[in-house]
Amino acid sequence: MESGPAIFAGMVFCLFGSGLLAWIATSVRRHRPVAQGVSPVASVTVASLVSLTSLVVGVWCLTRL
């Protein structure tokens, strides 16, 4: 992978994953729903998996330099 696109993609994935994780933590701490109309446990679980997957993909992109 070329270094320019790998750095850009890795940073985008890492920023998205960390932002989503921070939003989930803030929502849970304030007892607000993460997603409207969905079970609170299911929405936190799915959103956490998406954010962690995004962080893992971002780290993988950054290690491919």
mmCIF file of the N, C-alpha and C atoms, coordinates in Angstrom:
data_MODEL
# 
_entry.id   MODEL 
# 
loop_
_atom_site.group_PDB 
_atom_site.id 
_atom_site.type_symbol 
_atom_site.label_atom_id 
_atom_site.label_alt_id 
_atom_site.label_comp_id 
_atom_site.label_asym_id 
_atom_site.label_entity_id 
_atom_site.label_seq_id 
_atom_site.pdbx_PDB_ins_code 
_atom_site.Cartn_x 
_atom_site.Cartn_y 
_atom_site.Cartn_z 
_atom_site.occupancy 
_atom_site.B_iso_or_equiv 
_atom_site.pdbx_formal_charge 
_atom_site.auth_seq_id 
_atom_site.auth_comp_id 
_atom_site.auth_asym_id 
_atom_site.auth_atom_id 
_atom_site.pdbx_PDB_model_num 
ATOM 1   N N  . MET A 1 1  ? 0.848   -1.167 0.000  1.00 0.00 ? 1  MET A N  1 
ATOM 2   C CA . MET A 1 1  ? 0.000   0.000  0.000  1.00 0.00 ? 1  MET A CA 1 
ATOM 3   C C  . MET A 1 1  ? 0.897   1.234  0.000  1.00 0.00 ? 1  MET A C  1 
ATOM 4   N N  . GLU A 1 2  ? 0.542   2.215  -0.781 1.00 0.00 ? 2  GLU A N  1 
ATOM 5   C CA . GLU A 1 2  ? 1.323   3.442  -0.798 1.00 0.00 ? 2  GLU A CA 1 
ATOM 6   C C  . GLU A 1 2  ? 1.159   4.171  0.523  1.00 0.00 ? 2  GLU A C  1 
ATOM 7   N N  . SER A 1 3  ? 2.175   4.914  0.912  1.00 0.00 ? 3  SER A N  1 
ATOM 8   C CA . SER A 1 3  ? 2.161   5.507  2.252  1.00 0.00 ? 3  SER A CA 1 
ATOM 9   C C  . SER A 1 3  ? 1.138   6.633  2.393  1.00 0.00 ? 3  SER A C  1 
ATOM 10  N N  . GLY A 1 4  ? 0.931   7.446  1.366  1.00 0.00 ? 4  GLY A N  1 
ATOM 11  C CA . GLY A 1 4  ? -0.026  8.558  1.464  1.00 0.00 ? 4  GLY A CA 1 
ATOM 12  C C  . GLY A 1 4  ? -1.453  8.088  1.716  1.00 0.00 ? 4  GLY A C  1 
ATOM 13  N N  . PRO A 1 5  ? -2.003  7.239  0.844  1.00 0.00 ? 5  PRO A N  1 
ATOM 14  C CA . PRO A 1 5  ? -3.356  6.738  1.076  1.00 0.00 ? 5  PRO A CA 1 
ATOM 15  C C  . PRO A 1 5  ? -3.478  5.903  2.349  1.00 0.00 ? 5  PRO A C  1 
ATOM 16  N N  . ALA A 1 6  ? -2.424  5.172  2.710  1.00 0.00 ? 6  ALA A N  1 
ATOM 17  C CA . ALA A 1 6  ? -2.484  4.350  3.924  1.00 0.00 ? 6  ALA A CA 1 
ATOM 18  C C  . ALA A 1 6  ? -2.566  5.227  5.167  1.00 0.00 ? 6  ALA A C  1 
ATOM 19  N N  . ILE A 1 7  ? -1.807  6.308  5.177  1.00 0.00 ? 7  ILE A N  1 
ATOM 20  C CA . ILE A 1 7  ? -1.860  7.221  6.324  1.00 0.00 ? 7  ILE A CA 1 
ATOM 21  C C  . ILE A 1 7  ? -3.227  7.885  6.408  1.00 0.00 ? 7  ILE A C  1 
ATOM 22  N N  . PHE A 1 8  ? -3.743  8.350  5.263  1.00 0.00 ? 8  PHE A N  1 
ATOM 23  C CA . PHE A 1 8  ? -5.053  9.003  5.252  1.00 0.00 ? 8  PHE A CA 1 
ATOM 24  C C  . PHE A 1 8  ? -6.154  8.048  5.702  1.00 0.00 ? 8  PHE A C  1 
ATOM 25  N N  . ALA A 1 9  ? -6.198  6.844  5.130  1.00 0.00 ? 9  ALA A N  1 
ATOM 26  C CA . ALA A 1 9  ? -7.239  5.874  5.492  1.00 0.00 ? 9  ALA A CA 1 
ATOM 27  C C  . ALA A 1 9  ? -7.113  5.457  6.952  1.00 0.00 ? 9  ALA A C  1 
ATOM 28  N N  . GLY A 1 10 ? -5.886  5.226  7.409  1.00 0.00 ? 10 GLY A N  1 
ATOM 29  C CA . GLY A 1 10 ? -5.687  4.836  8.800  1.00 0.00 ? 10 GLY A CA 1 
ATOM 30  C C  . GLY A 1 10 ? -6.148  5.911  9.772  1.00 0.00 ? 10 GLY A C  1 
ATOM 31  N N  . MET A 1 11 ? -5.841  7.163  9.457  1.00 0.00 ? 11 MET A N  1 
ATOM 32  C CA . MET A 1 11 ? -6.256  8.256  10.339 1.00 0.00 ? 11 MET A CA 1 
ATOM 33  C C  . MET A 1 11 ? -7.770  8.443  10.327 1.00 0.00 ? 11 MET A C  1 
ATOM 34  N N  . VAL A 1 12 ? -8.395  8.296  9.158  1.00 0.00 ? 12 VAL A N  1 
ATOM 35  C CA . VAL A 1 12 ? -9.854  8.428  9.078  1.00 0.00 ? 12 VAL A CA 1 
ATOM 36  C C  . VAL A 1 12 ? -10.533 7.339  9.902  1.00 0.00 ? 12 VAL A C  1 
ATOM 37  N N  . PHE A 1 13 ? -10.079 6.112  9.752  1.00 0.00 ? 13 PHE A N  1 
ATOM 38  C CA . PHE A 1 13 ? -10.666 5.017  10.521 1.00 0.00 ? 13 PHE A CA 1 
ATOM 39  C C  . PHE A 1 13 ? -10.439 5.211  12.017 1.00 0.00 ? 13 PHE A C  1 
ATOM 40  N N  . CYS A 1 14 ? -9.246  5.621  12.410 1.00 0.00 ? 14 CYS A N  1 
ATOM 41  C CA . CYS A 1 14 ? -8.950  5.820  13.835 1.00 0.00 ? 14 CYS A CA 1 
ATOM 42  C C  . CYS A 1 14 ? -9.756  6.973  14.421 1.00 0.00 ? 14 CYS A C  1 
ATOM 43  N N  . LEU A 1 15 ? -9.893  8.072  13.688 1.00 0.00 ? 15 LEU A N  1 
ATOM 44  C CA . LEU A 1 15 ? -10.679 9.199  14.183 1.00 0.00 ? 15 LEU A CA 1 
ATOM 45  C C  . LEU A 1 15 ? -12.157 8.842  14.297 1.00 0.00 ? 15 LEU A C  1 
ATOM 46  N N  . PHE A 1 16 ? -12.674 8.135  13.307 1.00 0.00 ? 16 PHE A N  1 
ATOM 47  C CA . PHE A 1 16 ? -14.074 7.723  13.366 1.00 0.00 ? 16 PHE A CA 1 
ATOM 48  C C  . PHE A 1 16 ? -14.314 6.769  14.533 1.00 0.00 ? 16 PHE A C  1 
ATOM 49  N N  . GLY A 1 17 ? -13.447 5.788  14.685 1.00 0.00 ? 17 GLY A N  1 
ATOM 50  C CA . GLY A 1 17 ? -13.609 4.812  15.770 1.00 0.00 ? 17 GLY A CA 1 
ATOM 51  C C  . GLY A 1 17 ? -13.500 5.441  17.138 1.00 0.00 ? 17 GLY A C  1 
ATOM 52  N N  . SER A 1 18 ? -12.541 6.340  17.326 1.00 0.00 ? 18 SER A N  1 
ATOM 53  C CA . SER A 1 18 ? -12.382 6.975  18.641 1.00 0.00 ? 18 SER A CA 1 
ATOM 54  C C  . SER A 1 18 ? -13.520 7.955  18.910 1.00 0.00 ? 18 SER A C  1 
ATOM 55  N N  . GLY A 1 19 ? -13.979 8.670  17.885 1.00 0.00 ? 19 GLY A N  1 
ATOM 56  C CA . GLY A 1 19 ? -15.119 9.570  18.072 1.00 0.00 ? 19 GLY A CA 1 
ATOM 57  C C  . GLY A 1 19 ? -16.394 8.820  18.418 1.00 0.00 ? 19 GLY A C  1 
ATOM 58  N N  . LEU A 1 20 ? -16.626 7.710  17.742 1.00 0.00 ? 20 LEU A N  1 
ATOM 59  C CA . LEU A 1 20 ? -17.810 6.901  18.035 1.00 0.00 ? 20 LEU A CA 1 
ATOM 60  C C  . LEU A 1 20 ? -17.737 6.299  19.429 1.00 0.00 ? 20 LEU A C  1 
ATOM 61  N N  . LEU A 1 21 ? -16.558 5.849  19.822 1.00 0.00 ? 21 LEU A N  1 
ATOM 62  C CA . LEU A 1 21 ? -16.389 5.282  21.160 1.00 0.00 ? 21 LEU A CA 1 
ATOM 63  C C  . LEU A 1 21 ? -16.612 6.340  22.233 1.00 0.00 ? 21 LEU A C  1 
ATOM 64  N N  . ALA A 1 22 ? -16.124 7.557  22.012 1.00 0.00 ? 22 ALA A N  1 
ATOM 65  C CA . ALA A 1 22 ? -16.345 8.648  22.966 1.00 0.00 ? 22 ALA A CA 1 
ATOM 66  C C  . ALA A 1 22 ? -17.825 9.009  23.048 1.00 0.00 ? 22 ALA A C  1 
ATOM 67  N N  . TRP A 1 23 ? -18.521 9.005  21.898 1.00 0.00 ? 23 TRP A N  1 
ATOM 68  C CA . TRP A 1 23 ? -19.948 9.322  21.897 1.00 0.00 ? 23 TRP A CA 1 
ATOM 69  C C  . TRP A 1 23 ? -20.753 8.244  22.638 1.00 0.00 ? 23 TRP A C  1 
ATOM 70  N N  . ILE A 1 24 ? -20.379 6.983  22.449 1.00 0.00 ? 24 ILE A N  1 
ATOM 71  C CA . ILE A 1 24 ? -21.062 5.893  23.156 1.00 0.00 ? 24 ILE A CA 1 
ATOM 72  C C  . ILE A 1 24 ? -20.857 6.037  24.657 1.00 0.00 ? 24 ILE A C  1 
ATOM 73  N N  . ALA A 1 25 ? -19.626 6.301  25.078 1.00 0.00 ? 25 ALA A N  1 
ATOM 74  C CA . ALA A 1 25 ? -19.341 6.439  26.508 1.00 0.00 ? 25 ALA A CA 1 
ATOM 75  C C  . ALA A 1 25 ? -20.108 7.608  27.106 1.00 0.00 ? 25 ALA A C  1 
ATOM 76  N N  . THR A 1 26 ? -20.188 8.711  26.388 1.00 0.00 ? 26 THR A N  1 
ATOM 77  C CA . THR A 1 26 ? -20.925 9.871  26.887 1.00 0.00 ? 26 THR A CA 1 
ATOM 78  C C  . THR A 1 26 ? -22.418 9.578  26.980 1.00 0.00 ? 26 THR A C  1 
ATOM 79  N N  . SER A 1 27 ? -22.958 8.919  25.980 1.00 0.00 ? 27 SER A N  1 
ATOM 80  C CA . SER A 1 27 ? -24.388 8.583  25.992 1.00 0.00 ? 27 SER A CA 1 
ATOM 81  C C  . SER A 1 27 ? -24.723 7.631  27.129 1.00 0.00 ? 27 SER A C  1 
ATOM 82  N N  . VAL A 1 28 ? -23.894 6.632  27.345 1.00 0.00 ? 28 VAL A N  1 
ATOM 83  C CA . VAL A 1 28 ? -24.154 5.657  28.409 1.00 0.00 ? 28 VAL A CA 1 
ATOM 84  C C  . VAL A 1 28 ? -24.031 6.318  29.774 1.00 0.00 ? 28 VAL A C  1 
ATOM 85  N N  . ARG A 1 29 ? -23.029 7.173  29.932 1.00 0.00 ? 29 ARG A N  1 
ATOM 86  C CA . ARG A 1 29 ? -22.820 7.839  31.215 1.00 0.00 ? 29 ARG A CA 1 
ATOM 87  C C  . ARG A 1 29 ? -23.995 8.760  31.565 1.00 0.00 ? 29 ARG A C  1 
ATOM 88  N N  . ARG A 1 30 ? -24.605 9.388  30.559 1.00 0.00 ? 30 ARG A N  1 
ATOM 89  C CA . ARG A 1 30 ? -25.734 10.298 30.789 1.00 0.00 ? 30 ARG A CA 1 
ATOM 90  C C  . ARG A 1 30 ? -27.089 9.590  30.730 1.00 0.00 ? 30 ARG A C  1 
ATOM 91  N N  . HIS A 1 31 ? -27.082 8.274  30.581 1.00 0.00 ? 31 HIS A N  1 
ATOM 92  C CA . HIS A 1 31 ? -28.301 7.450  30.509 1.00 0.00 ? 31 HIS A CA 1 
ATOM 93  C C  . HIS A 1 31 ? -29.195 7.886  29.355 1.00 0.00 ? 31 HIS A C  1 
ATOM 94  N N  . ARG A 1 32 ? -28.593 8.171  28.226 1.00 0.00 ? 32 ARG A N  1 
ATOM 95  C CA . ARG A 1 32 ? -29.330 8.525  27.021 1.00 0.00 ? 32 ARG A CA 1 
ATOM 96  C C  . ARG A 1 32 ? -29.196 7.388  26.021 1.00 0.00 ? 32 ARG A C  1 
ATOM 97  N N  . PRO A 1 33 ? -30.183 7.220  25.149 1.00 0.00 ? 33 PRO A N  1 
ATOM 98  C CA . PRO A 1 33 ? -30.108 6.107  24.185 1.00 0.00 ? 33 PRO A CA 1 
ATOM 99  C C  . PRO A 1 33 ? -29.028 6.345  23.138 1.00 0.00 ? 33 PRO A C  1 
ATOM 100 N N  . VAL A 1 34 ? -28.385 5.278  22.746 1.00 0.00 ? 34 VAL A N  1 
ATOM 101 C CA . VAL A 1 34 ? -27.383 5.357  21.687 1.00 0.00 ? 34 VAL A CA 1 
ATOM 102 C C  . VAL A 1 34 ? -28.078 5.379  20.336 1.00 0.00 ? 34 VAL A C  1 
ATOM 103 N N  . ALA A 1 35 ? -29.169 4.633  20.194 1.00 0.00 ? 35 ALA A N  1 
ATOM 104 C CA . ALA A 1 35 ? -29.977 4.626  18.975 1.00 0.00 ? 35 ALA A CA 1 
ATOM 105 C C  . ALA A 1 35 ? -31.445 4.640  19.374 1.00 0.00 ? 35 ALA A C  1 
ATOM 106 N N  . GLN A 1 36 ? -32.237 5.421  18.691 1.00 0.00 ? 36 GLN A N  1 
ATOM 107 C CA . GLN A 1 36 ? -33.659 5.531  18.998 1.00 0.00 ? 36 GLN A CA 1 
ATOM 108 C C  . GLN A 1 36 ? -34.417 4.288  18.525 1.00 0.00 ? 36 GLN A C  1 
ATOM 109 N N  . GLY A 1 37 ? -35.303 3.793  19.360 1.00 0.00 ? 37 GLY A N  1 
ATOM 110 C CA . GLY A 1 37 ? -36.163 2.689  18.974 1.00 0.00 ? 37 GLY A CA 1 
ATOM 111 C C  . GLY A 1 37 ? -35.510 1.322  18.989 1.00 0.00 ? 37 GLY A C  1 
ATOM 112 N N  . VAL A 1 38 ? -34.339 1.202  19.599 1.00 0.00 ? 38 VAL A N  1 
ATOM 113 C CA . VAL A 1 38 ? -33.630 -0.075 19.641 1.00 0.00 ? 38 VAL A CA 1 
ATOM 114 C C  . VAL A 1 38 ? -33.317 -0.378 21.103 1.00 0.00 ? 38 VAL A C  1 
ATOM 115 N N  . SER A 1 39 ? -33.188 -1.648 21.417 1.00 0.00 ? 39 SER A N  1 
ATOM 116 C CA . SER A 1 39 ? -32.814 -2.048 22.765 1.00 0.00 ? 39 SER A CA 1 
ATOM 117 C C  . SER A 1 39 ? -31.495 -1.380 23.160 1.00 0.00 ? 39 SER A C  1 
ATOM 118 N N  . PRO A 1 40 ? -31.422 -0.810 24.373 1.00 0.00 ? 40 PRO A N  1 
ATOM 119 C CA . PRO A 1 40 ? -30.184 -0.128 24.794 1.00 0.00 ? 40 PRO A CA 1 
ATOM 120 C C  . PRO A 1 40 ? -28.960 -1.044 24.788 1.00 0.00 ? 40 PRO A C  1 
ATOM 121 N N  . VAL A 1 41 ? -29.135 -2.278 25.203 1.00 0.00 ? 41 VAL A N  1 
ATOM 122 C CA . VAL A 1 41 ? -28.005 -3.208 25.237 1.00 0.00 ? 41 VAL A CA 1 
ATOM 123 C C  . VAL A 1 41 ? -27.545 -3.538 23.822 1.00 0.00 ? 41 VAL A C  1 
ATOM 124 N N  . ALA A 1 42 ? -28.488 -3.777 22.931 1.00 0.00 ? 42 ALA A N  1 
ATOM 125 C CA . ALA A 1 42 ? -28.138 -4.111 21.549 1.00 0.00 ? 42 ALA A CA 1 
ATOM 126 C C  . ALA A 1 42 ? -27.460 -2.937 20.850 1.00 0.00 ? 42 ALA A C  1 
ATOM 127 N N  . SER A 1 43 ? -27.973 -1.724 21.065 1.00 0.00 ? 43 SER A N  1 
ATOM 128 C CA . SER A 1 43 ? -27.386 -0.570 20.380 1.00 0.00 ? 43 SER A CA 1 
ATOM 129 C C  . SER A 1 43 ? -25.982 -0.274 20.880 1.00 0.00 ? 43 SER A C  1 
ATOM 130 N N  . VAL A 1 44 ? -25.748 -0.403 22.187 1.00 0.00 ? 44 VAL A N  1 
ATOM 131 C CA . VAL A 1 44 ? -24.401 -0.180 22.724 1.00 0.00 ? 44 VAL A CA 1 
ATOM 132 C C  . VAL A 1 44 ? -23.453 -1.261 22.221 1.00 0.00 ? 44 VAL A C  1 
ATOM 133 N N  . THR A 1 45 ? -23.921 -2.492 22.163 1.00 0.00 ? 45 THR A N  1 
ATOM 134 C CA . THR A 1 45 ? -23.077 -3.599 21.701 1.00 0.00 ? 45 THR A CA 1 
ATOM 135 C C  . THR A 1 45 ? -22.682 -3.428 20.235 1.00 0.00 ? 45 THR A C  1 
ATOM 136 N N  . VAL A 1 46 ? -23.649 -3.149 19.386 1.00 0.00 ? 46 VAL A N  1 
ATOM 137 C CA . VAL A 1 46 ? -23.365 -3.014 17.954 1.00 0.00 ? 46 VAL A CA 1 
ATOM 138 C C  . VAL A 1 46 ? -22.481 -1.793 17.692 1.00 0.00 ? 46 VAL A C  1 
ATOM 139 N N  . ALA A 1 47 ? -22.793 -0.668 18.325 1.00 0.00 ? 47 ALA A N  1 
ATOM 140 C CA . ALA A 1 47 ? -21.989 0.537  18.123 1.00 0.00 ? 47 ALA A CA 1 
ATOM 141 C C  . ALA A 1 47 ? -20.560 0.342  18.641 1.00 0.00 ? 47 ALA A C  1 
ATOM 142 N N  . SER A 1 48 ? -20.408 -0.365 19.748 1.00 0.00 ? 48 SER A N  1 
ATOM 143 C CA . SER A 1 48 ? -19.067 -0.630 20.273 1.00 0.00 ? 48 SER A CA 1 
ATOM 144 C C  . SER A 1 48 ? -18.273 -1.538 19.338 1.00 0.00 ? 48 SER A C  1 
ATOM 145 N N  . LEU A 1 49 ? -18.930 -2.541 18.786 1.00 0.00 ? 49 LEU A N  1 
ATOM 146 C CA . LEU A 1 49 ? -18.250 -3.428 17.838 1.00 0.00 ? 49 LEU A CA 1 
ATOM 147 C C  . LEU A 1 49 ? -17.827 -2.674 16.580 1.00 0.00 ? 49 LEU A C  1 
ATOM 148 N N  . VAL A 1 50 ? -18.674 -1.777 16.099 1.00 0.00 ? 50 VAL A N  1 
ATOM 149 C CA . VAL A 1 50 ? -18.331 -0.986 14.916 1.00 0.00 ? 50 VAL A CA 1 
ATOM 150 C C  . VAL A 1 50 ? -17.154 -0.069 15.212 1.00 0.00 ? 50 VAL A C  1 
ATOM 151 N N  . SER A 1 51 ? -17.157 0.562  16.382 1.00 0.00 ? 51 SER A N  1 
ATOM 152 C CA . SER A 1 51 ? -16.064 1.478  16.715 1.00 0.00 ? 51 SER A CA 1 
ATOM 153 C C  . SER A 1 51 ? -14.745 0.719  16.919 1.00 0.00 ? 51 SER A C  1 
ATOM 154 N N  . LEU A 1 52 ? -14.794 -0.412 17.570 1.00 0.00 ? 52 LEU A N  1 
ATOM 155 C CA . LEU A 1 52 ? -13.570 -1.197 17.761 1.00 0.00 ? 52 LEU A CA 1 
ATOM 156 C C  . LEU A 1 52 ? -13.053 -1.769 16.447 1.00 0.00 ? 52 LEU A C  1 
ATOM 157 N N  . THR A 1 53 ? -13.957 -2.184 15.569 1.00 0.00 ? 53 THR A N  1 
ATOM 158 C CA . THR A 1 53 ? -13.554 -2.661 14.258 1.00 0.00 ? 53 THR A CA 1 
ATOM 159 C C  . THR A 1 53 ? -12.897 -1.543 13.453 1.00 0.00 ? 53 THR A C  1 
ATOM 160 N N  . SER A 1 54 ? -13.452 -0.357 13.538 1.00 0.00 ? 54 SER A N  1 
ATOM 161 C CA . SER A 1 54 ? -12.863 0.780  12.843 1.00 0.00 ? 54 SER A CA 1 
ATOM 162 C C  . SER A 1 54 ? -11.471 1.105  13.382 1.00 0.00 ? 54 SER A C  1 
ATOM 163 N N  . LEU A 1 55 ? -11.302 1.033  14.685 1.00 0.00 ? 55 LEU A N  1 
ATOM 164 C CA . LEU A 1 55 ? -9.981  1.274  15.271 1.00 0.00 ? 55 LEU A CA 1 
ATOM 165 C C  . LEU A 1 55 ? -8.977  0.207  14.834 1.00 0.00 ? 55 LEU A C  1 
ATOM 166 N N  . VAL A 1 56 ? -9.396  -1.034 14.796 1.00 0.00 ? 56 VAL A N  1 
ATOM 167 C CA . VAL A 1 56 ? -8.501  -2.114 14.371 1.00 0.00 ? 56 VAL A CA 1 
ATOM 168 C C  . VAL A 1 56 ? -8.103  -1.941 12.905 1.00 0.00 ? 56 VAL A C  1 
ATOM 169 N N  . VAL A 1 57 ? -9.048  -1.589 12.049 1.00 0.00 ? 57 VAL A N  1 
ATOM 170 C CA . VAL A 1 57 ? -8.736  -1.372 10.632 1.00 0.00 ? 57 VAL A CA 1 
ATOM 171 C C  . VAL A 1 57 ? -7.798  -0.178 10.477 1.00 0.00 ? 57 VAL A C  1 
ATOM 172 N N  . GLY A 1 58 ? -8.021  0.874  11.255 1.00 0.00 ? 58 GLY A N  1 
ATOM 173 C CA . GLY A 1 58 ? -7.139  2.033  11.202 1.00 0.00 ? 58 GLY A CA 1 
ATOM 174 C C  . GLY A 1 58 ? -5.720  1.704  11.625 1.00 0.00 ? 58 GLY A C  1 
ATOM 175 N N  . VAL A 1 59 ? -5.584  0.940  12.692 1.00 0.00 ? 59 VAL A N  1 
ATOM 176 C CA . VAL A 1 59 ? -4.246  0.531  13.137 1.00 0.00 ? 59 VAL A CA 1 
ATOM 177 C C  . VAL A 1 59 ? -3.601  -0.384 12.106 1.00 0.00 ? 59 VAL A C  1 
ATOM 178 N N  . TRP A 1 60 ? -4.384  -1.261 11.504 1.00 0.00 ? 60 TRP A N  1 
ATOM 179 C CA . TRP A 1 60 ? -3.844  -2.141 10.471 1.00 0.00 ? 60 TRP A CA 1 
ATOM 180 C C  . TRP A 1 60 ? -3.335  -1.323 9.282  1.00 0.00 ? 60 TRP A C  1 
ATOM 181 N N  . CYS A 1 61 ? -4.105  -0.305 8.867  1.00 0.00 ? 61 CYS A N  1 
ATOM 182 C CA . CYS A 1 61 ? -3.652  0.549  7.758  1.00 0.00 ? 61 CYS A CA 1 
ATOM 183 C C  . CYS A 1 61 ? -2.362  1.272  8.106  1.00 0.00 ? 61 CYS A C  1 
ATOM 184 N N  . LEU A 1 62 ? -2.244  1.733  9.335  1.00 0.00 ? 62 LEU A N  1 
ATOM 185 C CA . LEU A 1 62 ? -1.038  2.468  9.730  1.00 0.00 ? 62 LEU A CA 1 
ATOM 186 C C  . LEU A 1 62 ? 0.182   1.550  9.871  1.00 0.00 ? 62 LEU A C  1 
ATOM 187 N N  . THR A 1 63 ? -0.049  0.275  10.145 1.00 0.00 ? 63 THR A N  1 
ATOM 188 C CA . THR A 1 63 ? 1.090   -0.646 10.239 1.00 0.00 ? 63 THR A CA 1 
ATOM 189 C C  . THR A 1 63 ? 1.522   -1.152 8.869  1.00 0.00 ? 63 THR A C  1 
ATOM 190 N N  . ARG A 1 64 ? 0.760   -0.909 7.836  1.00 0.00 ? 64 ARG A N  1 
ATOM 191 C CA . ARG A 1 64 ? 1.085   -1.374 6.478  1.00 0.00 ? 64 ARG A CA 1 
ATOM 192 C C  . ARG A 1 64 ? 1.995   -0.411 5.742  1.00 0.00 ? 64 ARG A C  1 
ATOM 193 N N  . LEU A 1 65 ? 2.513   0.602  6.419  1.00 0.00 ? 65 LEU A N  1 
ATOM 194 C CA . LEU A 1 65 ? 3.364   1.594  5.750  1.00 0.00 ? 65 LEU A CA 1 
ATOM 195 C C  . LEU A 1 65 ? 4.629   0.992  5.321  1.00 0.00 ? 65 LEU A C  1 
# 
